[in-house]
């Protein structure tokens, strides 16, 4: 079924997963933005600092 609102994005095939179903194909593009990287880094840093603070208070 062809649709006039199809969006074509130049994406490397290695960065895309294709799931086939009875209705059609689902294309999932894997990408990470700078914001995603900053948020995940901040969360990991917070967890590490919380663990260090908890371990240092046990003495």
CHARMM internal coordinates of N, CA and C (Angstrom, degrees):
IC EDIT
DIST 1 N 1 CA 1.4385
DIST 1 CA 1 C 1.5209
ANGL 1 N 1 CA 1 C 108.90
DIST 1 C 2 N 1.3092
ANGL 1 CA 1 C 2 N 118.77
DIHE 1 N 1 CA 1 C 2 N 111.46
DIST 2 N 2 CA 1.4594
ANGL 1 C 2 N 2 CA 124.48
DIHE 1 CA 1 C 2 N 2 CA -178.52
DIST 2 CA 2 C 1.5167
ANGL 2 N 2 CA 2 C 110.13
DIHE 1 C 2 N 2 CA 2 C -85.11
DIST 2 C 3 N 1.3071
ANGL 2 CA 2 C 3 N 116.99
DIHE 2 N 2 CA 2 C 3 N 136.21
DIST 3 N 3 CA 1.4546
ANGL 2 C 3 N 3 CA 122.16
DIHE 2 CA 2 C 3 N 3 CA -178.91
DIST 3 CA 3 C 1.5236
ANGL 3 N 3 CA 3 C 108.57
DIHE 2 C 3 N 3 CA 3 C -124.35
DIST 3 C 4 N 1.3190
ANGL 3 CA 3 C 4 N 117.20
DIHE 3 N 3 CA 3 C 4 N 139.75
DIST 4 N 4 CA 1.4636
ANGL 3 C 4 N 4 CA 120.84
DIHE 3 CA 3 C 4 N 4 CA -178.57
DIST 4 CA 4 C 1.5235
ANGL 4 N 4 CA 4 C 112.59
DIHE 3 C 4 N 4 CA 4 C -74.41
DIST 4 C 5 N 1.3128
ANGL 4 CA 4 C 5 N 118.19
DIHE 4 N 4 CA 4 C 5 N -13.93
DIST 5 N 5 CA 1.4658
ANGL 4 C 5 N 5 CA 121.12
DIHE 4 CA 4 C 5 N 5 CA -178.12
DIST 5 CA 5 C 1.5155
ANGL 5 N 5 CA 5 C 112.49
DIHE 4 C 5 N 5 CA 5 C -96.78
DIST 5 C 6 N 1.3272
ANGL 5 CA 5 C 6 N 118.65
DIHE 5 N 5 CA 5 C 6 N 15.76
DIST 6 N 6 CA 1.4618
ANGL 5 C 6 N 6 CA 121.22
DIHE 5 CA 5 C 6 N 6 CA 177.80
DIST 6 CA 6 C 1.5229
ANGL 6 N 6 CA 6 C 109.60
DIHE 5 C 6 N 6 CA 6 C -63.99
DIST 6 C 7 N 1.3275
ANGL 6 CA 6 C 7 N 116.20
DIHE 6 N 6 CA 6 C 7 N 137.40
DIST 7 N 7 CA 1.4538
ANGL 6 C 7 N 7 CA 121.86
DIHE 6 CA 6 C 7 N 7 CA 179.63
DIST 7 CA 7 C 1.5126
ANGL 7 N 7 CA 7 C 107.93
DIHE 6 C 7 N 7 CA 7 C -108.82
DIST 7 C 8 N 1.3166
ANGL 7 CA 7 C 8 N 115.87
DIHE 7 N 7 CA 7 C 8 N 128.27
DIST 8 N 8 CA 1.4603
ANGL 7 C 8 N 8 CA 121.17
DIHE 7 CA 7 C 8 N 8 CA 179.36
DIST 8 CA 8 C 1.5147
ANGL 8 N 8 CA 8 C 107.60
DIHE 7 C 8 N 8 CA 8 C -107.81
DIST 8 C 9 N 1.3481
ANGL 8 CA 8 C 9 N 115.54
DIHE 8 N 8 CA 8 C 9 N 120.81
DIST 9 N 9 CA 1.4549
ANGL 8 C 9 N 9 CA 121.59
DIHE 8 CA 8 C 9 N 9 CA -179.45
DIST 9 CA 9 C 1.5206
ANGL 9 N 9 CA 9 C 107.54
DIHE 8 C 9 N 9 CA 9 C -119.67
DIST 9 C 10 N 1.3291
ANGL 9 CA 9 C 10 N 116.75
DIHE 9 N 9 CA 9 C 10 N 130.19
DIST 10 N 10 CA 1.4696
ANGL 9 C 10 N 10 CA 118.19
DIHE 9 CA 9 C 10 N 10 CA 178.48
DIST 10 CA 10 C 1.5299
ANGL 10 N 10 CA 10 C 110.77
DIHE 9 C 10 N 10 CA 10 C -72.55
DIST 10 C 11 N 1.3236
ANGL 10 CA 10 C 11 N 116.68
DIHE 10 N 10 CA 10 C 11 N 101.34
DIST 11 N 11 CA 1.4587
ANGL 10 C 11 N 11 CA 122.63
DIHE 10 CA 10 C 11 N 11 CA -178.14
DIST 11 CA 11 C 1.5212
ANGL 11 N 11 CA 11 C 108.09
DIHE 10 C 11 N 11 CA 11 C -127.46
DIST 11 C 12 N 1.3320
ANGL 11 CA 11 C 12 N 115.09
DIHE 11 N 11 CA 11 C 12 N 138.98
DIST 12 N 12 CA 1.4564
ANGL 11 C 12 N 12 CA 119.85
DIHE 11 CA 11 C 12 N 12 CA 175.80
DIST 12 CA 12 C 1.5244
ANGL 12 N 12 CA 12 C 108.62
DIHE 11 C 12 N 12 CA 12 C -64.57
DIST 12 C 13 N 1.3218
ANGL 12 CA 12 C 13 N 117.06
DIHE 12 N 12 CA 12 C 13 N 136.76
DIST 13 N 13 CA 1.4651
ANGL 12 C 13 N 13 CA 121.95
DIHE 12 CA 12 C 13 N 13 CA -175.65
DIST 13 CA 13 C 1.5244
ANGL 13 N 13 CA 13 C 111.22
DIHE 12 C 13 N 13 CA 13 C -62.58
DIST 13 C 14 N 1.3342
ANGL 13 CA 13 C 14 N 118.26
DIHE 13 N 13 CA 13 C 14 N -28.64
DIST 14 N 14 CA 1.4605
ANGL 13 C 14 N 14 CA 121.09
DIHE 13 CA 13 C 14 N 14 CA 179.47
DIST 14 CA 14 C 1.5153
ANGL 14 N 14 CA 14 C 111.93
DIHE 13 C 14 N 14 CA 14 C -67.76
DIST 14 C 15 N 1.3377
ANGL 14 CA 14 C 15 N 118.44
DIHE 14 N 14 CA 14 C 15 N -19.29
DIST 15 N 15 CA 1.4629
ANGL 14 C 15 N 15 CA 122.42
DIHE 14 CA 14 C 15 N 15 CA -179.13
DIST 15 CA 15 C 1.5228
ANGL 15 N 15 CA 15 C 111.97
DIHE 14 C 15 N 15 CA 15 C -96.92
DIST 15 C 16 N 1.3278
ANGL 15 CA 15 C 16 N 117.23
DIHE 15 N 15 CA 15 C 16 N 15.39
DIST 16 N 16 CA 1.4562
ANGL 15 C 16 N 16 CA 120.56
DIHE 15 CA 15 C 16 N 16 CA -175.44
DIST 16 CA 16 C 1.5266
ANGL 16 N 16 CA 16 C 110.20
DIHE 15 C 16 N 16 CA 16 C -132.46
DIST 16 C 17 N 1.3431
ANGL 16 CA 16 C 17 N 115.91
DIHE 16 N 16 CA 16 C 17 N 138.28
DIST 17 N 17 CA 1.4615
ANGL 16 C 17 N 17 CA 121.66
DIHE 16 CA 16 C 17 N 17 CA 173.40
DIST 17 CA 17 C 1.5212
ANGL 17 N 17 CA 17 C 107.87
DIHE 16 C 17 N 17 CA 17 C -109.87
DIST 17 C 18 N 1.3205
ANGL 17 CA 17 C 18 N 116.20
DIHE 17 N 17 CA 17 C 18 N 138.81
DIST 18 N 18 CA 1.4556
ANGL 17 C 18 N 18 CA 120.97
DIHE 17 CA 17 C 18 N 18 CA -179.77
DIST 18 CA 18 C 1.5170
ANGL 18 N 18 CA 18 C 108.47
DIHE 17 C 18 N 18 CA 18 C -117.14
DIST 18 C 19 N 1.3297
ANGL 18 CA 18 C 19 N 115.82
DIHE 18 N 18 CA 18 C 19 N 121.09
DIST 19 N 19 CA 1.4518
ANGL 18 C 19 N 19 CA 122.22
DIHE 18 CA 18 C 19 N 19 CA 177.09
DIST 19 CA 19 C 1.5223
ANGL 19 N 19 CA 19 C 108.05
DIHE 18 C 19 N 19 CA 19 C -108.30
DIST 19 C 20 N 1.3240
ANGL 19 CA 19 C 20 N 116.57
DIHE 19 N 19 CA 19 C 20 N 124.66
DIST 20 N 20 CA 1.4543
ANGL 19 C 20 N 20 CA 120.87
DIHE 19 CA 19 C 20 N 20 CA -179.47
DIST 20 CA 20 C 1.5221
ANGL 20 N 20 CA 20 C 109.92
DIHE 19 C 20 N 20 CA 20 C -99.08
DIST 20 C 21 N 1.3307
ANGL 20 CA 20 C 21 N 116.01
DIHE 20 N 20 CA 20 C 21 N 136.71
DIST 21 N 21 CA 1.4578
ANGL 20 C 21 N 21 CA 121.50
DIHE 20 CA 20 C 21 N 21 CA 177.67
DIST 21 CA 21 C 1.5224
ANGL 21 N 21 CA 21 C 108.38
DIHE 20 C 21 N 21 CA 21 C -134.90
DIST 21 C 22 N 1.3222
ANGL 21 CA 21 C 22 N 116.22
DIHE 21 N 21 CA 21 C 22 N -179.07
DIST 22 N 22 CA 1.4615
ANGL 21 C 22 N 22 CA 120.08
DIHE 21 CA 21 C 22 N 22 CA 179.44
DIST 22 CA 22 C 1.5226
ANGL 22 N 22 CA 22 C 111.69
DIHE 21 C 22 N 22 CA 22 C -66.58
DIST 22 C 23 N 1.3356
ANGL 22 CA 22 C 23 N 116.26
DIHE 22 N 22 CA 22 C 23 N -30.74
DIST 23 N 23 CA 1.4658
ANGL 22 C 23 N 23 CA 120.69
DIHE 22 CA 22 C 23 N 23 CA -177.85
DIST 23 CA 23 C 1.5255
ANGL 23 N 23 CA 23 C 111.63
DIHE 22 C 23 N 23 CA 23 C -78.88
DIST 23 C 24 N 1.3281
ANGL 23 CA 23 C 24 N 116.85
DIHE 23 N 23 CA 23 C 24 N -37.34
DIST 24 N 24 CA 1.4672
ANGL 23 C 24 N 24 CA 120.75
DIHE 23 CA 23 C 24 N 24 CA -178.00
DIST 24 CA 24 C 1.5175
ANGL 24 N 24 CA 24 C 110.16
DIHE 23 C 24 N 24 CA 24 C 168.95
DIST 24 C 25 N 1.3269
ANGL 24 CA 24 C 25 N 115.68
DIHE 24 N 24 CA 24 C 25 N -154.67
DIST 25 N 25 CA 1.4502
ANGL 24 C 25 N 25 CA 121.66
DIHE 24 CA 24 C 25 N 25 CA -178.92
DIST 25 CA 25 C 1.5240
ANGL 25 N 25 CA 25 C 110.28
DIHE 24 C 25 N 25 CA 25 C -109.38
DIST 25 C 26 N 1.3288
ANGL 25 CA 25 C 26 N 115.45
DIHE 25 N 25 CA 25 C 26 N 143.82
DIST 26 N 26 CA 1.4577
ANGL 25 C 26 N 26 CA 122.04
DIHE 25 CA 25 C 26 N 26 CA 174.79
DIST 26 CA 26 C 1.5224
ANGL 26 N 26 CA 26 C 107.09
DIHE 25 C 26 N 26 CA 26 C -113.50
DIST 26 C 27 N 1.3166
ANGL 26 CA 26 C 27 N 116.38
DIHE 26 N 26 CA 26 C 27 N 121.13
DIST 27 N 27 CA 1.4598
ANGL 26 C 27 N 27 CA 121.89
DIHE 26 CA 26 C 27 N 27 CA 179.41
DIST 27 CA 27 C 1.5206
ANGL 27 N 27 CA 27 C 108.41
DIHE 26 C 27 N 27 CA 27 C -103.06
DIST 27 C 28 N 1.3387
ANGL 27 CA 27 C 28 N 117.00
DIHE 27 N 27 CA 27 C 28 N 120.40
DIST 28 N 28 CA 1.4564
ANGL 27 C 28 N 28 CA 122.41
DIHE 27 CA 27 C 28 N 28 CA 179.18
DIST 28 CA 28 C 1.5201
ANGL 28 N 28 CA 28 C 107.71
DIHE 27 C 28 N 28 CA 28 C -110.86
DIST 28 C 29 N 1.3387
ANGL 28 CA 28 C 29 N 115.83
DIHE 28 N 28 CA 28 C 29 N 121.34
DIST 29 N 29 CA 1.4583
ANGL 28 C 29 N 29 CA 121.26
DIHE 28 CA 28 C 29 N 29 CA -179.83
DIST 29 CA 29 C 1.5274
ANGL 29 N 29 CA 29 C 108.46
DIHE 28 C 29 N 29 CA 29 C -94.36
DIST 29 C 30 N 1.3329
ANGL 29 CA 29 C 30 N 116.91
DIHE 29 N 29 CA 29 C 30 N 126.51
DIST 30 N 30 CA 1.4567
ANGL 29 C 30 N 30 CA 122.66
DIHE 29 CA 29 C 30 N 30 CA -179.95
DIST 30 CA 30 C 1.5265
ANGL 30 N 30 CA 30 C 108.48
DIHE 29 C 30 N 30 CA 30 C -96.33
DIST 30 C 31 N 1.3135
ANGL 30 CA 30 C 31 N 115.76
DIHE 30 N 30 CA 30 C 31 N 116.18
DIST 31 N 31 CA 1.4505
ANGL 30 C 31 N 31 CA 119.25
DIHE 30 CA 30 C 31 N 31 CA 176.50
DIST 31 CA 31 C 1.5239
ANGL 31 N 31 CA 31 C 108.74
DIHE 30 C 31 N 31 CA 31 C -151.04
DIST 31 C 32 N 1.3087
ANGL 31 CA 31 C 32 N 116.07
DIHE 31 N 31 CA 31 C 32 N 155.43
DIST 32 N 32 CA 1.4557
ANGL 31 C 32 N 32 CA 121.25
DIHE 31 CA 31 C 32 N 32 CA 177.99
DIST 32 CA 32 C 1.5237
ANGL 32 N 32 CA 32 C 106.73
DIHE 31 C 32 N 32 CA 32 C -128.20
DIST 32 C 33 N 1.3202
ANGL 32 CA 32 C 33 N 115.75
DIHE 32 N 32 CA 32 C 33 N 136.27
DIST 33 N 33 CA 1.4549
ANGL 32 C 33 N 33 CA 120.38
DIHE 32 CA 32 C 33 N 33 CA -179.27
DIST 33 CA 33 C 1.5179
ANGL 33 N 33 CA 33 C 109.54
DIHE 32 C 33 N 33 CA 33 C -100.19
DIST 33 C 34 N 1.3161
ANGL 33 CA 33 C 34 N 115.95
DIHE 33 N 33 CA 33 C 34 N 170.67
DIST 34 N 34 CA 1.4550
ANGL 33 C 34 N 34 CA 120.73
DIHE 33 CA 33 C 34 N 34 CA 178.93
DIST 34 CA 34 C 1.5253
ANGL 34 N 34 CA 34 C 110.28
DIHE 33 C 34 N 34 CA 34 C -63.69
DIST 34 C 35 N 1.3175
ANGL 34 CA 34 C 35 N 117.73
DIHE 34 N 34 CA 34 C 35 N -37.00
DIST 35 N 35 CA 1.4577
ANGL 34 C 35 N 35 CA 121.23
DIHE 34 CA 34 C 35 N 35 CA 177.78
DIST 35 CA 35 C 1.5148
ANGL 35 N 35 CA 35 C 111.92
DIHE 34 C 35 N 35 CA 35 C -63.64
DIST 35 C 36 N 1.3397
ANGL 35 CA 35 C 36 N 117.28
DIHE 35 N 35 CA 35 C 36 N -42.36
DIST 36 N 36 CA 1.4639
ANGL 35 C 36 N 36 CA 121.11
DIHE 35 CA 35 C 36 N 36 CA 176.43
DIST 36 CA 36 C 1.5292
ANGL 36 N 36 CA 36 C 110.66
DIHE 35 C 36 N 36 CA 36 C -59.69
DIST 36 C 37 N 1.3117
ANGL 36 CA 36 C 37 N 116.25
DIHE 36 N 36 CA 36 C 37 N -42.63
DIST 37 N 37 CA 1.4586
ANGL 36 C 37 N 37 CA 121.12
DIHE 36 CA 36 C 37 N 37 CA -179.61
DIST 37 CA 37 C 1.5264
ANGL 37 N 37 CA 37 C 111.23
DIHE 36 C 37 N 37 CA 37 C -65.64
DIST 37 C 38 N 1.3252
ANGL 37 CA 37 C 38 N 117.44
DIHE 37 N 37 CA 37 C 38 N -41.59
DIST 38 N 38 CA 1.4629
ANGL 37 C 38 N 38 CA 121.11
DIHE 37 CA 37 C 38 N 38 CA -179.86
DIST 38 CA 38 C 1.5298
ANGL 38 N 38 CA 38 C 111.37
DIHE 37 C 38 N 38 CA 38 C -66.90
DIST 38 C 39 N 1.3278
ANGL 38 CA 38 C 39 N 118.17
DIHE 38 N 38 CA 38 C 39 N -42.26
DIST 39 N 39 CA 1.4560
ANGL 38 C 39 N 39 CA 121.54
DIHE 38 CA 38 C 39 N 39 CA -179.50
DIST 39 CA 39 C 1.5215
ANGL 39 N 39 CA 39 C 110.74
DIHE 38 C 39 N 39 CA 39 C -66.05
DIST 39 C 40 N 1.3230
ANGL 39 CA 39 C 40 N 117.34
DIHE 39 N 39 CA 39 C 40 N -45.12
DIST 40 N 40 CA 1.4675
ANGL 39 C 40 N 40 CA 119.61
DIHE 39 CA 39 C 40 N 40 CA -179.55
DIST 40 CA 40 C 1.5278
ANGL 40 N 40 CA 40 C 111.08
DIHE 39 C 40 N 40 CA 40 C -65.96
DIST 40 C 41 N 1.3321
ANGL 40 CA 40 C 41 N 117.91
DIHE 40 N 40 CA 40 C 41 N -37.57
DIST 41 N 41 CA 1.4600
ANGL 40 C 41 N 41 CA 120.98
DIHE 40 CA 40 C 41 N 41 CA 177.05
DIST 41 CA 41 C 1.5236
ANGL 41 N 41 CA 41 C 110.96
DIHE 40 C 41 N 41 CA 41 C -65.30
DIST 41 C 42 N 1.3311
ANGL 41 CA 41 C 42 N 117.35
DIHE 41 N 41 CA 41 C 42 N -41.68
DIST 42 N 42 CA 1.4673
ANGL 41 C 42 N 42 CA 120.93
DIHE 41 CA 41 C 42 N 42 CA 179.31
DIST 42 CA 42 C 1.5313
ANGL 42 N 42 CA 42 C 110.60
DIHE 41 C 42 N 42 CA 42 C -64.66
DIST 42 C 43 N 1.3212
ANGL 42 CA 42 C 43 N 117.77
DIHE 42 N 42 CA 42 C 43 N -41.07
DIST 43 N 43 CA 1.4634
ANGL 42 C 43 N 43 CA 120.49
DIHE 42 CA 42 C 43 N 43 CA 178.86
DIST 43 CA 43 C 1.5241
ANGL 43 N 43 CA 43 C 112.11
DIHE 42 C 43 N 43 CA 43 C -64.10
DIST 43 C 44 N 1.3098
ANGL 43 CA 43 C 44 N 116.48
DIHE 43 N 43 CA 43 C 44 N -43.80
DIST 44 N 44 CA 1.4694
ANGL 43 C 44 N 44 CA 119.84
DIHE 43 CA 43 C 44 N 44 CA 178.58
DIST 44 CA 44 C 1.5187
ANGL 44 N 44 CA 44 C 110.16
DIHE 43 C 44 N 44 CA 44 C -64.40
DIST 44 C 45 N 1.3372
ANGL 44 CA 44 C 45 N 117.86
DIHE 44 N 44 CA 44 C 45 N -41.52
DIST 45 N 45 CA 1.4688
ANGL 44 C 45 N 45 CA 120.89
DIHE 44 CA 44 C 45 N 45 CA 179.13
DIST 45 CA 45 C 1.5248
ANGL 45 N 45 CA 45 C 110.65
DIHE 44 C 45 N 45 CA 45 C -63.00
DIST 45 C 46 N 1.3364
ANGL 45 CA 45 C 46 N 117.76
DIHE 45 N 45 CA 45 C 46 N -41.58
DIST 46 N 46 CA 1.4668
ANGL 45 C 46 N 46 CA 120.69
DIHE 45 CA 45 C 46 N 46 CA 178.52
DIST 46 CA 46 C 1.5206
ANGL 46 N 46 CA 46 C 111.25
DIHE 45 C 46 N 46 CA 46 C -62.25
DIST 46 C 47 N 1.3164
ANGL 46 CA 46 C 47 N 117.24
DIHE 46 N 46 CA 46 C 47 N -42.88
DIST 47 N 47 CA 1.4596
ANGL 46 C 47 N 47 CA 120.77
DIHE 46 CA 46 C 47 N 47 CA 179.73
DIST 47 CA 47 C 1.5292
ANGL 47 N 47 CA 47 C 110.71
DIHE 46 C 47 N 47 CA 47 C -63.93
DIST 47 C 48 N 1.3290
ANGL 47 CA 47 C 48 N 117.08
DIHE 47 N 47 CA 47 C 48 N -43.20
DIST 48 N 48 CA 1.4691
ANGL 47 C 48 N 48 CA 121.00
DIHE 47 CA 47 C 48 N 48 CA 179.78
DIST 48 CA 48 C 1.5189
ANGL 48 N 48 CA 48 C 110.20
DIHE 47 C 48 N 48 CA 48 C -63.22
DIST 48 C 49 N 1.3424
ANGL 48 CA 48 C 49 N 117.76
DIHE 48 N 48 CA 48 C 49 N -45.49
DIST 49 N 49 CA 1.4598
ANGL 48 C 49 N 49 CA 120.38
DIHE 48 CA 48 C 49 N 49 CA -179.58
DIST 49 CA 49 C 1.5263
ANGL 49 N 49 CA 49 C 111.59
DIHE 48 C 49 N 49 CA 49 C -65.93
DIST 49 C 50 N 1.3250
ANGL 49 CA 49 C 50 N 117.82
DIHE 49 N 49 CA 49 C 50 N -36.08
DIST 50 N 50 CA 1.4564
ANGL 49 C 50 N 50 CA 120.15
DIHE 49 CA 49 C 50 N 50 CA 177.22
DIST 50 CA 50 C 1.5341
ANGL 50 N 50 CA 50 C 110.87
DIHE 49 C 50 N 50 CA 50 C -65.35
DIST 50 C 51 N 1.3147
ANGL 50 CA 50 C 51 N 117.25
DIHE 50 N 50 CA 50 C 51 N -40.66
DIST 51 N 51 CA 1.4601
ANGL 50 C 51 N 51 CA 120.76
DIHE 50 CA 50 C 51 N 51 CA 177.73
DIST 51 CA 51 C 1.5215
ANGL 51 N 51 CA 51 C 111.53
DIHE 50 C 51 N 51 CA 51 C -65.76
DIST 51 C 52 N 1.3365
ANGL 51 CA 51 C 52 N 117.50
DIHE 51 N 51 CA 51 C 52 N -41.40
DIST 52 N 52 CA 1.4534
ANGL 51 C 52 N 52 CA 120.70
DIHE 51 CA 51 C 52 N 52 CA 178.85
DIST 52 CA 52 C 1.5311
ANGL 52 N 52 CA 52 C 110.02
DIHE 51 C 52 N 52 CA 52 C -64.27
DIST 52 C 53 N 1.3259
ANGL 52 CA 52 C 53 N 117.06
DIHE 52 N 52 CA 52 C 53 N -42.39
DIST 53 N 53 CA 1.4638
ANGL 52 C 53 N 53 CA 120.38
DIHE 52 CA 52 C 53 N 53 CA 179.94
DIST 53 CA 53 C 1.5182
ANGL 53 N 53 CA 53 C 110.66
DIHE 52 C 53 N 53 CA 53 C -64.31
DIST 53 C 54 N 1.3023
ANGL 53 CA 53 C 54 N 118.19
DIHE 53 N 53 CA 53 C 54 N -40.12
DIST 54 N 54 CA 1.4578
ANGL 53 C 54 N 54 CA 121.39
DIHE 53 CA 53 C 54 N 54 CA -179.35
DIST 54 CA 54 C 1.5286
ANGL 54 N 54 CA 54 C 111.20
DIHE 53 C 54 N 54 CA 54 C -68.33
DIST 54 C 55 N 1.3283
ANGL 54 CA 54 C 55 N 117.18
DIHE 54 N 54 CA 54 C 55 N -40.52
DIST 55 N 55 CA 1.4672
ANGL 54 C 55 N 55 CA 120.71
DIHE 54 CA 54 C 55 N 55 CA 179.44
DIST 55 CA 55 C 1.5172
ANGL 55 N 55 CA 55 C 110.33
DIHE 54 C 55 N 55 CA 55 C -68.70
DIST 55 C 56 N 1.3231
ANGL 55 CA 55 C 56 N 118.64
DIHE 55 N 55 CA 55 C 56 N -39.04
DIST 56 N 56 CA 1.4654
ANGL 55 C 56 N 56 CA 120.62
DIHE 55 CA 55 C 56 N 56 CA -177.76
DIST 56 CA 56 C 1.5350
ANGL 56 N 56 CA 56 C 111.56
DIHE 55 C 56 N 56 CA 56 C -71.55
DIST 56 C 57 N 1.3262
ANGL 56 CA 56 C 57 N 119.92
DIHE 56 N 56 CA 56 C 57 N -24.17
DIST 57 N 57 CA 1.4661
ANGL 56 C 57 N 57 CA 123.40
DIHE 56 CA 56 C 57 N 57 CA 178.87
DIST 57 CA 57 C 1.5179
ANGL 57 N 57 CA 57 C 112.40
DIHE 56 C 57 N 57 CA 57 C -78.80
DIST 57 C 58 N 1.3139
ANGL 57 CA 57 C 58 N 119.08
DIHE 57 N 57 CA 57 C 58 N -15.48
DIST 58 N 58 CA 1.4720
ANGL 57 C 58 N 58 CA 121.42
DIHE 57 CA 57 C 58 N 58 CA -176.49
DIST 58 CA 58 C 1.5099
ANGL 58 N 58 CA 58 C 113.07
DIHE 57 C 58 N 58 CA 58 C -71.15
DIST 58 C 59 N 1.3131
ANGL 58 CA 58 C 59 N 118.76
DIHE 58 N 58 CA 58 C 59 N -19.64
DIST 59 N 59 CA 1.4823
ANGL 58 C 59 N 59 CA 121.13
DIHE 58 CA 58 C 59 N 59 CA -176.42
DIST 59 CA 59 C 1.4812
ANGL 59 N 59 CA 59 C 112.45
DIHE 58 C 59 N 59 CA 59 C -72.95
END
COOR INIT
IC SEED 1 N 1 CA 1 C
IC BUILD
